[in-house]
Every structure is written in C-alpha cells, then in structure tokens.
Amino acid sequence: MGGRKGETVKVRGHDLSALYVPNITAKILQVAQRHAKEPVPLRTYPHTVPQTGPSAGRYEHREADFWTCGFFPGSIYALLERSVIFPKSIIIPSYPPSELKNELLELGRHWNVAINDMSGRKDTHDMGFIVQPAVQKDYELTGSTESLESVKKAAYALATRWDDDVQAIRSWDVAINDRYSITDMSENFLVIIDSMCNLDLLYFVGHTFHDEKLISIATQHADSIIHEILRPNYSSYHLVNFDPKTGKPKAKMTNQGHADESTWSRGQAWAIMGFAQTYTWTRDMKYLVTAIECAKYFIRRLEESKTRWHHPFVPAWDFNAPSEEETEPLRDVSAGVVAANGLLIIHQSLESQRCEMSEGLSSNINFLDVALEIVSETLDMALDQDFASIESRDGAAKVKESGFDAILRNSTANNNEHAHQPYRDHGLVYADYYLLEFGNKLLRMGLV
C-alpha cells in the first residue's frame, strides 16, 4: 500500500507511489511544526514558495484573512484523514499512525484558530475555500461542535452576498490592477468562475440544517454561471461585471489570465470541479453535462500540446497565452491537480449513472484515466526532488527537513500582465492541498 517502504502504488498502470511516501507527511510537518509555538490566532498563512531568489525554498506567507488561508491547515487534515481512516496509507517506521494522528490533530487545531475566528466574514465569497479544507474536515473526523458552528456561520455569511436582481453571489467587492479600478459596489457586481467551488459549502450546510434557501442560492448561482460566464464552447471567462441595477453583464474580462477572451487554465479547472460538485448535491443532469463539457474543453486543449512540448497534461497557465519559449511554456500545476479532482468526481458520477445514462452524456473519454495521467505527469515533472523524511531520534519522531517547503513546483498563481504583483513558476499551497486531496479521493474510491 501507499506508505509501505519499497512498495509501488499503481492505479491503472500509473505509478502514484509519490502520493503516499513519507516525504508527503514530512513536508507538511516541517512547515506546520515551524509555527506550532506561535501564539494563536496566527497572523499569516503559507501561500507561495519561490523557486529562485533570496527566499527560494521557503513559504512566503500572506495575511491570515487572505483567501488561501484554509489550504495549508487543509493539508494537515488531509493527512489526519489518512492516519484515522486509511492508516495503511501512512507507513513511517518511526511514527505509527496512532501517534501521528495526535500530533496532526493538535497542529490542525492550532492552525484553525484564526479560521474559526473569521468564519462569520461577509466581505468575501471564498468562505468555502477558507473553512472547508480544515474546519469542516475537523467536524467530519472528530464531530467537533465548534467546527460545525464555524462552517454554519461561514455558509450564512456567504449567503449575505446573494443578490436577487443579479441572481448570483457577489465574488469580489473591488477589482483593481494596472488596467482597471472597479470600486463602486452600487454600480458593479463582480462574479468570478472560482465561485463555483464555494457552492459546496452552501449545499453542505443547507442539507445539514434543512435550509432550502441556502440550497436554492447555490443552484441559482450555478445557473447564472452557465448563462453568463461559460462561453458556447464551454470555456470560461474569469470575471464578469454585472450591473446590479439591471442584473445584466456590463463586461466580461480577466484578472489573472492572459486576456479577456483567453481561457485561464485554472479558471477552467474550477469550472470542472464546481459543476461536478453541484451535480453530486442536486442530481440534476444539467450540471453533470456542464461539468463534462467543461472537462472536454480542458482535455482537448491538453491534447493539442502533445506535439508541442513535454508533459502535455501539465497545463500551461493560460491555454491561449503565447509561450516565451515555444517548447517550454509557463505551467500551472495547480490547474492540473484541481481539474484532476473534478475529473474523479465526474468519473464517479458517471459510474453511478451507468444504467440510466442519457445520450447526452455518452463520451469516449475515460475521465478516470485522464485524471490519473494529469497527476502522473505532474509528479514526473513538478515533484520537488529534495525530499523530507521522518526519523527516530531519542525515542521521538523528528522531521529531517527538505530545502523546499512545497511538495510541487511549477504553479502560477497570477501572470496577468496588469497584475500589481505577478506570481509565476513557484510552489503553491493549494496545489499541494489538491494533490493530497486527489490521493485521498483514490483511497475513498478503493482504487489504492
């Protein structure tokens, strides 16, 4: 199995051993332990790991209320899930899963304090990203009523951003870069494709507490994304600015992608995963069809790269961006692993619909195989080769640190030419989180 020393983990011919080796656990622990003695609530959270420059190899942090704050503690809880439910997937001779579990839970709750404190925020749509990876997982694994209350507060805070006229949840209050400054909320209503992945929070809380309003808001928002952010070919705009008075779009543009009419690869990945999640809650075939069509577009663009550069299933940061080097495009591995998670959900959904699958769902694409190919190529190309390990010293487990904090290299958070501060070709906290989550999905599916 995964973590057992010397044992290869293969799924349908793909060697995925690197998803379960001690390096994965050790890399997360080396960062988590580094801040374990800091007073809570923590003021900053890991964001990116530069590959070059004076701070190369170490996480650069963002303020605690930045939208990515939930992903590093989410990685701690992804390992906690393995230690509790899939102990065979973590075989570290010096650290039995029963002992590892205790440390991971203590660390996870240390990192969760700030997130619990901010769970009622109404100034952001990213409450799903903020509370689900770690706080919701804490509730699911431990039954913590405090964690459930935080998840509930987050969902109701998110729902306050709903607008009946626009029929959507406001994503951003403002959008400012070197090209535009959109700051008047009475004249502008900004919605981004990433919002699809925060609907899962509304569905979870809506069903947990029998609140049909939350469920309705999530579903209506998904419909608005279909109508106004997806193009006819199921590629996605990044950002749509609606007129809050009329509910109609004023402009369709990008903030993190290459150009307004280009397809930012991570935005397309958010669409795949978000619509796949929406289908699992609603069982409305419209959303599964949409997820499949978004996935087909993503896969088609990957396949176009097969004759152009190595590891074609590790996506370029934007499918339409020109390459500075024709055979070495700027990549975004986070887009690939997010999409791979969505493809697994599509695969499972199709398996459940096998006996009643409509003609509209027929496809010659095996979405499981594509997901495995994406992750396999990602590991081959972008897995940091400076491995961390866990050793026994003086009767205790100690991390032998890597010189590079992230598990994966080669993500690109934002390479838009008008961005105040571009982030390109680096380690990225949510690339690692979704890699771990992909490994956990395989465990839950019984494929590992």
N, C-alpha and C positions, 0 to 999 in steps of 0.2 A: 504494500500500500504506500501511499504518498510519502510519508516521512521516514519509512524504514530504510536504514542505511544500506546503500547499494542496490536498492530495488527500483526498477524503472516503472514509471507510471505511463501507460499508453492508453489513449482513448481513440478508437477507430484509426489506429496507425500513427497517431500524433504523440510524440514524446512530450508529456507535460509534467515531468518529474520536478522541474524547477518551481512549479506552483506550490509544492508541499515540503521542500527541503528545509533544514534548519535555518538557512540563510534568510528565508522569508520572516520567520519568527524573530530572529536575532536583529534584523534591520529595524523592525518596528520597536523592539525593546530598547535598542540603543538610543533612539530618539525619545521614546516615552520616559525612560529612566532618567535621562538628562534633565528633565524638568519636573521630576517627581517630588523634589524638595521645595519647589517654588510655592509661595502662598497662593491659595485659591481665592477668588476666581483668577485663572490665568489671563494675562493681558494680551498675549499674542498666540498665534497658532501657525504650524508649518504650512508653507504654500509651495514654493519652488526651490529646486536645488540647481544652482548654476553648474554648468559643466566646464566653464573656463573662468579665469579672473581670480581676484584675491580671495573671494569667498567660495570658490569652487568646492563642491562636495558636501557642503553643509546647508541645511534648510535655511532659507530666508523666510522670515515669518511675516504675517500680516496681522493687523489689529484683530482682536478677538471677535468683533462683530462682522468681519468680512465673510462673504457668503460661503467660503470654503472651510470654515472652522470645524464643521462636523466630520470631515473626511478622515483626518488623522485618528481621532478617537474611534471613528468607524472601523479603521483598520485594526485597532486594538480589539474591538468587539468581534470582528470577523475571525480573529484568532481565538477569542474566547469561545465563539460558537464551535470551532473545531475542537477545542480542548474538552468541551462539555458534551457535545453530541457526536462528534467524529474523532474520538481520541486516537484512533488508529492512524489518523492523517498527520499527527504530530508525534513523531518518534525521535526524541532527543535523549540519548542515553543518560545524560546528567540532569535531566529535568522532566520527571514524569508529568503527564497531563494534569493529574490531580493537584500537583503543586503549582504548575504553570497557571492553572485556572485561577487560583487565589491571587497570584500577582497581577494577572491581566485584569481581573475584576477591580482590584484596588486601584490600578493605574487608570482603567477606564473611567471609574467614578471620579478620580482626581481631575481628569481632563473634561469630564462632563459638567462640572460645577458651573462654569461660565455659561455653558449652553442651556442648562436648566434655568439660570438666572435671566437669560434673554428670550425665553421661549414664548413670551407674550408680545414680542415685537410686531408692530404693524407697519413698519417702514420698509419692509422688504417682502418680495414674493418667494424668497428662497428658503422658506421655513421647512420645506421637505428635505432639502439638502442639508439644512442645519441640524434638524433633530432626528431624522430617521436613521442615519447610519449607526449612531451610537446610543442615543437616548431611547429610541423605540426598540432597538435591539436589546438594551438593558431590560426593558419591560418584558420583552418576549422570552428572554433567557432566565430572568430572576423573578418576574412578577412584581417588580417594584411599583408601588402605587405612586410614588413621587415621579418616577419616569413617565408613567402613563398620564399623569396630570400635566406634565410638561408637553407631551405630544398633543394632548387635547387642547391645551392653551394655544399651541402653535397653529393648529388647524383653524381654530376660530379667529385667531389673529389674521391668518391668511385670507379667510373669507371676508374680512372687512375691506379688502381691496377689490372686491367684486363690484362691477358697475352694470346696472340693468340696461342702460342705453347701449353700451358697447357690447354687452353680453360676453364680458371677459374679465379676468383678474388683471389689475394693473401690475406689470412686472417691475418697471423702474419708475421712480419719481422724476428723475432727470437723466439726460444723456448728454455728456459733454466730452468732446475731444477737440482736436485741432481743426476739424472741418465744420462742426456744428455745435450749438449750445441750445439744448431744449430743456427749459427750466420751468415754464409756466404750466402747472398741472391743470389749470382751468381751461387751457387751450390745447393740451396734448395729453394723450393716453398711450403710454408705451407698453408694447407687448412683445416678448421675445420667444423664440422657439423653445428655449430651455425650460420655459414654464410648464411644458408638458410633463416634465419629470417631478414637479411638485404636486401634481394632482393625486398621486398615490397617497399622500398624507390625508387629503380630504376624504378619499374613499375609505381609508383605514378607520379614521375617527368617525366618519358618517355611519359606517356599518357597526363599529364597536358600540356606539351610543345611540343607534337607531335615529339618526338625524338625516332625514331625506333632503333637507336644504343643502347641506354640505355636498351630498351626492349629486344633486341637481346642478350646483355651481360647477363642480368638476366636469360633468358631462357637457354642459353648455359651453364651457370654456374650450373643451376639446373640439366641439363643433366649429367654434369661431376660428380656431387654428386651421382646421381643414379648409374653411372657406376663404380665409384671408392671408394666411402665412405660407401654406403649401401652394406651389405652382401646379399647373395642369399636369406636369410630368412627375409630380410628387417630390421634386426637390424643394428645398426650403429657403425662404428668406430668413435672415436672422432677426430683424427688428421691423415691426410695423407700428407706425404712429397713427393712432385713431383720433378723430375729432370727438371729444367727449360730448359735444352738444348734439351731433347727428349720429354718432356711433359708426361712422364710415371712415375708411382709411384715408389719411392725408398723404402718407408717404410710406414706401417700402424700401428698406435700406439695410446696411450692415453696420456693426460696431466693432466686431472682432474679425470678420472675414476679409477677403481681398477686395471685393467690390459689391455694390448693391445687388447686382444681378448674378454674382457668382454663388457657388454653393460651398459654404464653410463646412468642412467635413464634420466637425464636432456638433454643429447645429443639426446636421442630418442624422447624426448618431442619437442626439437627444430625441429627435422625432421618432426614430425607430423604437427606442426603449419606451418612450412615453405613451405612444399609441398601443404598443404591446401590453403595457401595464393597464391601460384603460380598458382594453378588451377583457383582461382577466377579471376585472371588477364588474363590468357591465354585461358581458357575454353578448354584446351587440356586434354582429359580424362586420358592421361598417368599420369598426376600429381595428379589427384584425386585418381586413382588406387594406386599410390605410397603412398599417404597420408593414405589411408585406410589400406594398408598392414603394414605400419609402426605403425599405431594405433592398428591393430590386435595383432601385436607382443607385444606392450606395455600392452595391456589389458590382453593378455594371461599370461604375467609374473605377473601381479597383481593378477589374479585369482589363480595362483599357491600358493599364500601366504595365501589363505583363511583358510587353516588348520594349518598354522604355527604361525600366530601372529594376534593381534587385529588390527583393522583398516587396512585391507589388501590393500585398494585402496589409501592409502597414501604410495607412493612408497619408497622402500629402495633407498639409494643414488646411488647404482650400483646394477643391477639385479643379478650379479654374485659374488659380494663381500661376503666373509664369515662374519657371524654375530658374534660380540663379545659376545652377549647374544642371544641365539637361539630364545627366544620369544620376544626380544626387539631389532630389527635391527636399525641401524642408518638410519634415514629417510632423504628425501629431499622433503619437501612440495612444494618447488618451481617447481620441476619437475612435480608434480601432477597438479598444477594450470596452468602451461604452456601447458601441454598436454590437460587439460580440455578446454582451449581456442581453441586449434586446433580441438578438437572433435566437438565443436559447429560449427566451420566453415565447417567441413565435413558434419555435420547434415544438415546445410542449403544448402549445395551444392547438397546433395542427394535429398532433397526436391525439389529443382529446376529442377533436372534431372528425377524426378519420372516417367514422361511419356515416356522418351526415354532412360531409364537406360539399359545399356548393361548387358549381362550375367556376364561379368567380375566384375561388381560392386555389384552383389547380395550378401547380407550378412544378417545373422540372428542377427547381433549386432545392438542395438539401441544406436547410438553414443551419442544422447542427454541424455539418461538415464545414460550412463556410466559417462559422464561429470558431471552430477548432483551428482552421487554417489561419485565421487572423491572429489568434493568440499564439499559435506555434511560431509564426513568422515574427511576431512581436518579441517573443522570448529569444529567438535566434539573433535578432538584430539589435534589440534595445535593452536586454537584461544587463544590468551593471555587473561587471565581472570581478569586482572587488568584493568578495563575499564576506559577510559577517558570520560568526559562529557562536555557539554557546558551549562553554567549558565548565568543568567542575573544579573549583578552587576552594580549598579549605572547607570542603563539605557543602559548598553552596554553588549554585549555577551563576556563572559570570559571562557577560557578553564580550566577546572579542570583536571589537568594532571594525566596521568597514570604513574606508576613507570617503565613501559616498553614501549619503543618508538614504536616498531613494532606491527603490527596487529597480525601477525602469528609468532609462534615459529617453531623450528624443521626443518630448512633448513640446507643444507650442500653445501657450495659453492665449496669446493675442499678438498677431503680427500685422494688424491693420496699419497702413502707412500713416494714418492720422492719430493713432493712439498716443496719449501723453507718454506712456512708458510701455513699449513693446516687451513681451516676454516670449522668447523663442528658443527652441532646442535646449531643453532643460529637463530635470526630473520634476514631477508634478504630483502633488499629494493625492488628487483624485484619480490619476492614472493608476497609482499603486492600490488605492481602495477598490477600484472596479476590477483590477486584476485579481485581488483576493476574493472579491465577491463572485467573480467568474469561477474561481476554484471551488468556492462553497456551493454554488449552484450545481456544479458537476457532482459534488458529494451528495446533495439533496436528491438529485435525479438518479442516484445509484450508478452513475457511469464510472466512478472511481472507487 
